[in-house]
Protein backbone atom coordinates (compact mmCIF):
# COMPACT_ATOMS: atom_id res chain seq x y z
CA UNK A 1 0.00 0.00 0.00
CA UNK A 2 1.37 3.39 -0.98
CA UNK A 3 1.52 5.89 1.86
CA UNK A 4 -0.45 9.09 1.26
CA UNK A 5 0.15 12.42 2.93
CA UNK A 6 -2.45 15.18 2.86
CA UNK A 7 -0.74 18.56 3.13
CA UNK A 8 -2.70 21.75 3.78
CA UNK A 9 -0.60 24.75 2.71
CA UNK A 10 -1.83 28.10 1.45
CA UNK A 11 1.45 29.07 -0.23
CA UNK A 12 1.31 27.43 -3.65
CA UNK A 13 5.08 27.55 -4.22
CA UNK A 14 5.84 25.97 -0.85
CA UNK A 15 3.13 23.34 -1.37
CA UNK A 16 4.69 22.40 -4.72
CA UNK A 17 8.15 22.07 -3.20
CA UNK A 18 6.82 19.95 -0.33
CA UNK A 19 4.92 17.73 -2.76
CA UNK A 20 8.08 17.13 -4.82
CA UNK A 21 10.13 16.27 -1.73
CA UNK A 22 7.48 13.90 -0.38
CA UNK A 23 7.19 12.15 -3.75
CA UNK A 24 10.98 11.78 -3.95
CA UNK A 25 10.75 9.88 -0.66
CA UNK A 26 8.07 7.54 -1.98
CA UNK A 27 4.92 9.19 -0.67
CA UNK A 28 1.84 10.11 -2.65
CA UNK A 29 1.16 13.76 -1.73
CA UNK A 30 -2.26 15.37 -1.92
CA UNK A 31 -2.24 19.15 -1.59
CA UNK A 32 -5.03 21.30 -0.19
CA UNK A 33 -4.88 25.09 -0.12
CA UNK A 34 -6.42 25.30 3.37
CA UNK A 35 -7.86 23.19 6.16
CA UNK A 36 -11.40 23.24 4.78
CA UNK A 37 -10.25 21.92 1.42
CA UNK A 38 -8.11 19.35 3.24
CA UNK A 39 -11.12 18.01 5.12
CA UNK A 40 -13.09 17.78 1.87
CA UNK A 41 -10.28 15.93 0.08
CA UNK A 42 -9.93 13.52 3.00
CA UNK A 43 -13.68 12.84 3.03
CA UNK A 44 -13.69 12.28 -0.75
CA UNK A 45 -10.72 9.90 -0.59
CA UNK A 46 -12.79 7.01 0.75
CA UNK A 47 -10.05 6.11 3.23
CA UNK A 48 -11.14 4.68 6.58
CA UNK A 49 -11.36 7.12 9.44
PDB file of N, CA, C and O in Angstrom:
ATOM      1  N   UNK A   1       0.849  -1.185   0.000  1.00  0.00           N
ATOM      2  CA  UNK A   1       0.000   0.000   0.000  1.00  0.00           C
ATOM      3  C   UNK A   1       0.888   1.241   0.000  1.00  0.00           C
ATOM      4  O   UNK A   1       1.807   1.358   0.811  1.00  0.00           O
ATOM      5  N   UNK A   2       0.609   2.152  -0.906  1.00  0.00           N
ATOM      6  CA  UNK A   2       1.368   3.393  -0.976  1.00  0.00           C
ATOM      7  C   UNK A   2       0.894   4.332   0.128  1.00  0.00           C
ATOM      8  O   UNK A   2      -0.305   4.494   0.354  1.00  0.00           O
ATOM      9  N   UNK A   3       1.847   4.940   0.803  1.00  0.00           N
ATOM     10  CA  UNK A   3       1.523   5.894   1.856  1.00  0.00           C
ATOM     11  C   UNK A   3       1.113   7.220   1.223  1.00  0.00           C
ATOM     12  O   UNK A   3       1.732   7.685   0.265  1.00  0.00           O
ATOM     13  N   UNK A   4       0.060   7.820   1.774  1.00  0.00           N
ATOM     14  CA  UNK A   4      -0.453   9.085   1.258  1.00  0.00           C
ATOM     15  C   UNK A   4      -0.379  10.129   2.359  1.00  0.00           C
ATOM     16  O   UNK A   4      -0.753   9.872   3.504  1.00  0.00           O
ATOM     17  N   UNK A   5       0.102  11.297   2.002  1.00  0.00           N
ATOM     18  CA  UNK A   5       0.149  12.423   2.932  1.00  0.00           C
ATOM     19  C   UNK A   5      -0.721  13.534   2.373  1.00  0.00           C
ATOM     20  O   UNK A   5      -0.587  13.923   1.213  1.00  0.00           O
ATOM     21  N   UNK A   6      -1.613  14.039   3.211  1.00  0.00           N
ATOM     22  CA  UNK A   6      -2.450  15.181   2.859  1.00  0.00           C
ATOM     23  C   UNK A   6      -1.823  16.414   3.499  1.00  0.00           C
ATOM     24  O   UNK A   6      -1.718  16.507   4.721  1.00  0.00           O
ATOM     25  N   UNK A   7      -1.411  17.350   2.663  1.00  0.00           N
ATOM     26  CA  UNK A   7      -0.737  18.557   3.131  1.00  0.00           C
ATOM     27  C   UNK A   7      -1.623  19.764   2.874  1.00  0.00           C
ATOM     28  O   UNK A   7      -2.019  20.015   1.736  1.00  0.00           O
ATOM     29  N   UNK A   8      -1.933  20.509   3.922  1.00  0.00           N
ATOM     30  CA  UNK A   8      -2.696  21.751   3.784  1.00  0.00           C
ATOM     31  C   UNK A   8      -1.705  22.911   3.881  1.00  0.00           C
ATOM     32  O   UNK A   8      -1.104  23.144   4.930  1.00  0.00           O
ATOM     33  N   UNK A   9      -1.544  23.630   2.775  1.00  0.00           N
ATOM     34  CA  UNK A   9      -0.597  24.747   2.713  1.00  0.00           C
ATOM     35  C   UNK A   9      -1.145  25.809   1.772  1.00  0.00           C
ATOM     36  O   UNK A   9      -1.476  25.522   0.622  1.00  0.00           O
ATOM     37  N   UNK A  10      -1.240  27.041   2.270  1.00  0.00           N
ATOM     38  CA  UNK A  10      -1.828  28.102   1.450  1.00  0.00           C
ATOM     39  C   UNK A  10      -0.829  28.779   0.510  1.00  0.00           C
ATOM     40  O   UNK A  10      -1.233  29.539  -0.370  1.00  0.00           O
ATOM     41  N   UNK A  11       0.435  28.519   0.679  1.00  0.00           N
ATOM     42  CA  UNK A  11       1.450  29.066  -0.226  1.00  0.00           C
ATOM     43  C   UNK A  11       1.692  28.040  -1.336  1.00  0.00           C
ATOM     44  O   UNK A  11       2.278  26.983  -1.101  1.00  0.00           O
ATOM     45  N   UNK A  12       1.237  28.363  -2.534  1.00  0.00           N
ATOM     46  CA  UNK A  12       1.314  27.425  -3.651  1.00  0.00           C
ATOM     47  C   UNK A  12       2.728  26.981  -3.988  1.00  0.00           C
ATOM     48  O   UNK A  12       2.954  25.813  -4.305  1.00  0.00           O
ATOM     49  N   UNK A  13       3.684  27.909  -3.923  1.00  0.00           N
ATOM     50  CA  UNK A  13       5.076  27.552  -4.223  1.00  0.00           C
ATOM     51  C   UNK A  13       5.619  26.566  -3.194  1.00  0.00           C
ATOM     52  O   UNK A  13       6.246  25.568  -3.550  1.00  0.00           O
ATOM     53  N   UNK A  14       5.377  26.851  -1.920  1.00  0.00           N
ATOM     54  CA  UNK A  14       5.841  25.968  -0.853  1.00  0.00           C
ATOM     55  C   UNK A  14       5.157  24.605  -0.940  1.00  0.00           C
ATOM     56  O   UNK A  14       5.799  23.573  -0.742  1.00  0.00           O
ATOM     57  N   UNK A  15       3.865  24.598  -1.233  1.00  0.00           N
ATOM     58  CA  UNK A  15       3.134  23.337  -1.374  1.00  0.00           C
ATOM     59  C   UNK A  15       3.737  22.494  -2.494  1.00  0.00           C
ATOM     60  O   UNK A  15       3.887  21.281  -2.347  1.00  0.00           O
ATOM     61  N   UNK A  16       4.081  23.126  -3.602  1.00  0.00           N
ATOM     62  CA  UNK A  16       4.689  22.404  -4.719  1.00  0.00           C
ATOM     63  C   UNK A  16       6.035  21.798  -4.356  1.00  0.00           C
ATOM     64  O   UNK A  16       6.334  20.662  -4.724  1.00  0.00           O
ATOM     65  N   UNK A  17       6.842  22.562  -3.634  1.00  0.00           N
ATOM     66  CA  UNK A  17       8.153  22.067  -3.200  1.00  0.00           C
ATOM     67  C   UNK A  17       7.981  20.892  -2.248  1.00  0.00           C
ATOM     68  O   UNK A  17       8.660  19.874  -2.382  1.00  0.00           O
ATOM     69  N   UNK A  18       7.072  21.032  -1.284  1.00  0.00           N
ATOM     70  CA  UNK A  18       6.820  19.951  -0.326  1.00  0.00           C
ATOM     71  C   UNK A  18       6.331  18.697  -1.034  1.00  0.00           C
ATOM     72  O   UNK A  18       6.753  17.590  -0.702  1.00  0.00           O
ATOM     73  N   UNK A  19       5.445  18.865  -2.003  1.00  0.00           N
ATOM     74  CA  UNK A  19       4.921  17.725  -2.763  1.00  0.00           C
ATOM     75  C   UNK A  19       6.056  16.996  -3.477  1.00  0.00           C
ATOM     76  O   UNK A  19       6.122  15.767  -3.447  1.00  0.00           O
ATOM     77  N   UNK A  20       6.948  17.748  -4.118  1.00  0.00           N
ATOM     78  CA  UNK A  20       8.080  17.132  -4.818  1.00  0.00           C
ATOM     79  C   UNK A  20       8.971  16.350  -3.858  1.00  0.00           C
ATOM     80  O   UNK A  20       9.379  15.229  -4.161  1.00  0.00           O
ATOM     81  N   UNK A  21       9.270  16.935  -2.710  1.00  0.00           N
ATOM     82  CA  UNK A  21      10.129  16.269  -1.728  1.00  0.00           C
ATOM     83  C   UNK A  21       9.468  14.996  -1.213  1.00  0.00           C
ATOM     84  O   UNK A  21      10.112  13.952  -1.119  1.00  0.00           O
ATOM     85  N   UNK A  22       8.186  15.083  -0.881  1.00  0.00           N
ATOM     86  CA  UNK A  22       7.480  13.904  -0.384  1.00  0.00           C
ATOM     87  C   UNK A  22       7.461  12.794  -1.429  1.00  0.00           C
ATOM     88  O   UNK A  22       7.657  11.624  -1.098  1.00  0.00           O
ATOM     89  N   UNK A  23       7.226  13.153  -2.680  1.00  0.00           N
ATOM     90  CA  UNK A  23       7.186  12.154  -3.752  1.00  0.00           C
ATOM     91  C   UNK A  23       8.566  11.543  -3.995  1.00  0.00           C
ATOM     92  O   UNK A  23       8.663  10.364  -4.336  1.00  0.00           O
ATOM     93  N   UNK A  24       9.626  12.320  -3.825  1.00  0.00           N
ATOM     94  CA  UNK A  24      10.982  11.778  -3.950  1.00  0.00           C
ATOM     95  C   UNK A  24      11.258  10.715  -2.889  1.00  0.00           C
ATOM     96  O   UNK A  24      12.066   9.810  -3.099  1.00  0.00           O
ATOM     97  N   UNK A  25      10.579  10.834  -1.752  1.00  0.00           N
ATOM     98  CA  UNK A  25      10.752   9.880  -0.657  1.00  0.00           C
ATOM     99  C   UNK A  25       9.707   8.771  -0.681  1.00  0.00           C
ATOM    100  O   UNK A  25       9.568   8.023   0.287  1.00  0.00           O
ATOM    101  N   UNK A  26       8.974   8.667  -1.785  1.00  0.00           N
ATOM    102  CA  UNK A  26       8.069   7.539  -1.976  1.00  0.00           C
ATOM    103  C   UNK A  26       6.643   7.722  -1.501  1.00  0.00           C
ATOM    104  O   UNK A  26       5.869   6.764  -1.488  1.00  0.00           O
ATOM    105  N   UNK A  27       6.284   8.926  -1.114  1.00  0.00           N
ATOM    106  CA  UNK A  27       4.921   9.186  -0.666  1.00  0.00           C
ATOM    107  C   UNK A  27       4.077   9.733  -1.811  1.00  0.00           C
ATOM    108  O   UNK A  27       4.590  10.377  -2.726  1.00  0.00           O
ATOM    109  N   UNK A  28       2.785   9.468  -1.748  1.00  0.00           N
ATOM    110  CA  UNK A  28       1.837  10.113  -2.650  1.00  0.00           C
ATOM    111  C   UNK A  28       1.327  11.335  -1.895  1.00  0.00           C
ATOM    112  O   UNK A  28       0.740  11.187  -0.824  1.00  0.00           O
ATOM    113  N   UNK A  29       1.536  12.525  -2.420  1.00  0.00           N
ATOM    114  CA  UNK A  29       1.164  13.755  -1.729  1.00  0.00           C
ATOM    115  C   UNK A  29      -0.074  14.375  -2.361  1.00  0.00           C
ATOM    116  O   UNK A  29      -0.145  14.572  -3.574  1.00  0.00           O
ATOM    117  N   UNK A  30      -1.045  14.676  -1.510  1.00  0.00           N
ATOM    118  CA  UNK A  30      -2.259  15.370  -1.924  1.00  0.00           C
ATOM    119  C   UNK A  30      -2.202  16.750  -1.281  1.00  0.00           C
ATOM    120  O   UNK A  30      -2.009  16.871  -0.072  1.00  0.00           O
ATOM    121  N   UNK A  31      -2.370  17.777  -2.086  1.00  0.00           N
ATOM    122  CA  UNK A  31      -2.241  19.148  -1.593  1.00  0.00           C
ATOM    123  C   UNK A  31      -3.607  19.816  -1.507  1.00  0.00           C
ATOM    124  O   UNK A  31      -4.422  19.727  -2.426  1.00  0.00           O
ATOM    125  N   UNK A  32      -3.837  20.484  -0.388  1.00  0.00           N
ATOM    126  CA  UNK A  32      -5.032  21.299  -0.189  1.00  0.00           C
ATOM    127  C   UNK A  32      -4.564  22.714   0.140  1.00  0.00           C
ATOM    128  O   UNK A  32      -3.548  22.901   0.808  1.00  0.00           O
ATOM    129  N   UNK A  33      -5.311  23.701  -0.334  1.00  0.00           N
ATOM    130  CA  UNK A  33      -4.885  25.088  -0.121  1.00  0.00           C
ATOM    131  C   UNK A  33      -5.239  25.625   1.265  1.00  0.00           C
ATOM    132  O   UNK A  33      -4.741  26.677   1.665  1.00  0.00           O
ATOM    133  N   UNK A  34      -6.093  24.913   1.998  1.00  0.00           N
ATOM    134  CA  UNK A  34      -6.424  25.304   3.369  1.00  0.00           C
ATOM    135  C   UNK A  34      -7.045  24.105   4.094  1.00  0.00           C
ATOM    136  O   UNK A  34      -7.265  23.051   3.497  1.00  0.00           O
ATOM    137  N   UNK A  35      -7.317  24.281   5.365  1.00  0.00           N
ATOM    138  CA  UNK A  35      -7.864  23.186   6.160  1.00  0.00           C
ATOM    139  C   UNK A  35      -9.212  22.696   5.674  1.00  0.00           C
ATOM    140  O   UNK A  35      -9.476  21.494   5.672  1.00  0.00           O
ATOM    141  N   UNK A  36     -10.064  23.618   5.264  1.00  0.00           N
ATOM    142  CA  UNK A  36     -11.395  23.238   4.785  1.00  0.00           C
ATOM    143  C   UNK A  36     -11.292  22.343   3.546  1.00  0.00           C
ATOM    144  O   UNK A  36     -11.970  21.320   3.449  1.00  0.00           O
ATOM    145  N   UNK A  37     -10.444  22.738   2.612  1.00  0.00           N
ATOM    146  CA  UNK A  37     -10.246  21.917   1.415  1.00  0.00           C
ATOM    147  C   UNK A  37      -9.619  20.573   1.795  1.00  0.00           C
ATOM    148  O   UNK A  37      -9.940  19.543   1.201  1.00  0.00           O
ATOM    149  N   UNK A  38      -8.733  20.588   2.777  1.00  0.00           N
ATOM    150  CA  UNK A  38      -8.111  19.351   3.239  1.00  0.00           C
ATOM    151  C   UNK A  38      -9.131  18.369   3.784  1.00  0.00           C
ATOM    152  O   UNK A  38      -9.067  17.176   3.490  1.00  0.00           O
ATOM    153  N   UNK A  39     -10.071  18.863   4.576  1.00  0.00           N
ATOM    154  CA  UNK A  39     -11.123  18.006   5.125  1.00  0.00           C
ATOM    155  C   UNK A  39     -11.970  17.430   3.996  1.00  0.00           C
ATOM    156  O   UNK A  39     -12.324  16.251   4.024  1.00  0.00           O
ATOM    157  N   UNK A  40     -12.295  18.252   3.009  1.00  0.00           N
ATOM    158  CA  UNK A  40     -13.091  17.778   1.866  1.00  0.00           C
ATOM    159  C   UNK A  40     -12.345  16.694   1.095  1.00  0.00           C
ATOM    160  O   UNK A  40     -12.927  15.667   0.746  1.00  0.00           O
ATOM    161  N   UNK A  41     -11.059  16.918   0.827  1.00  0.00           N
ATOM    162  CA  UNK A  41     -10.279  15.930   0.084  1.00  0.00           C
ATOM    163  C   UNK A  41     -10.163  14.628   0.866  1.00  0.00           C
ATOM    164  O   UNK A  41     -10.215  13.546   0.282  1.00  0.00           O
ATOM    165  N   UNK A  42     -10.006  14.727   2.176  1.00  0.00           N
ATOM    166  CA  UNK A  42      -9.934  13.521   2.997  1.00  0.00           C
ATOM    167  C   UNK A  42     -11.251  12.761   2.934  1.00  0.00           C
ATOM    168  O   UNK A  42     -11.261  11.542   2.767  1.00  0.00           O
ATOM    169  N   UNK A  43     -12.363  13.480   3.067  1.00  0.00           N
ATOM    170  CA  UNK A  43     -13.683  12.840   3.034  1.00  0.00           C
ATOM    171  C   UNK A  43     -13.943  12.181   1.679  1.00  0.00           C
ATOM    172  O   UNK A  43     -14.557  11.115   1.614  1.00  0.00           O
ATOM    173  N   UNK A  44     -13.479  12.810   0.602  1.00  0.00           N
ATOM    174  CA  UNK A  44     -13.687  12.279  -0.747  1.00  0.00           C
ATOM    175  C   UNK A  44     -12.763  11.108  -1.069  1.00  0.00           C
ATOM    176  O   UNK A  44     -12.997  10.378  -2.033  1.00  0.00           O
ATOM    177  N   UNK A  45     -11.720  10.928  -0.271  1.00  0.00           N
ATOM    178  CA  UNK A  45     -10.720   9.901  -0.586  1.00  0.00           C
ATOM    179  C   UNK A  45     -11.235   8.485  -0.364  1.00  0.00           C
ATOM    180  O   UNK A  45     -10.707   7.534  -0.942  1.00  0.00           O
ATOM    181  N   UNK A  46     -12.261   8.339   0.467  1.00  0.00           N
ATOM    182  CA  UNK A  46     -12.786   7.011   0.751  1.00  0.00           C
ATOM    183  C   UNK A  46     -11.915   6.203   1.696  1.00  0.00           C
ATOM    184  O   UNK A  46     -12.153   5.010   1.884  1.00  0.00           O
ATOM    185  N   UNK A  47     -10.920   6.826   2.287  1.00  0.00           N
ATOM    186  CA  UNK A  47     -10.054   6.111   3.230  1.00  0.00           C
ATOM    187  C   UNK A  47     -10.765   5.970   4.572  1.00  0.00           C
ATOM    188  O   UNK A  47     -11.542   6.841   4.966  1.00  0.00           O
ATOM    189  N   UNK A  48     -10.496   4.872   5.269  1.00  0.00           N
ATOM    190  CA  UNK A  48     -11.137   4.675   6.580  1.00  0.00           C
ATOM    191  C   UNK A  48     -10.727   5.756   7.572  1.00  0.00           C
ATOM    192  O   UNK A  48      -9.615   6.282   7.523  1.00  0.00           O
ATOM    193  N   UNK A  49     -11.638   6.068   8.459  1.00  0.00           N
ATOM    194  CA  UNK A  49     -11.358   7.120   9.443  1.00  0.00           C
ATOM    195  C   UNK A  49     -11.012   6.530  10.777  1.00  0.00           C
ATOM    196  O   UNK A  49     -10.747   7.265  11.727  1.00  0.00           O
TER     197      UNK A  49
END
